[in-house]
Amino acid sequence: MRKQFLIGLSVAAVAAFSFTDDLGVVNIISMSDATELGYASQVSNELGIKITATLQKFPKDAKTWDFEVTMETHTHALSNGMEDSSVLIADGKQYKPSGWEGSPPGGHHRKGILRFPAVTSKPSSVELQIRLIGDPTPRSFKWRLK
């Protein structure tokens, strides 16, 4: 029985280590996982604020690339303007949002669509960065597209 417990504990430790970055922060979905998951939602839950970002599928002729963003907290109001707090990175180039259609700043729960101008040539990956007031670094959400 003790041997099974130790084996289980070892497996759990290896699993926990494999989902942490160099700073010991747990990554919900890594870039390699996103490859298999495609457009799966990704979650950042730090400093009492949970952000869920979902890349919406876009056809070749799309004029915008859209991300559904949900934010939840029980600590303080979500007062960021999403257009000022977000950036899309595609093949190393940064794009500012063209709009936010959703909940206005304030409150403890916000949801909406963050729109960016469509990138003319489909990149191999995209990264959405959102930096909220009080965050030491931007929250990062990555998807592989090819």
Order of alpha helices (4+ residues) and beta strands (2+ residues): alpha-alpha-beta-beta-beta-alpha-beta-beta-beta-beta-beta-beta
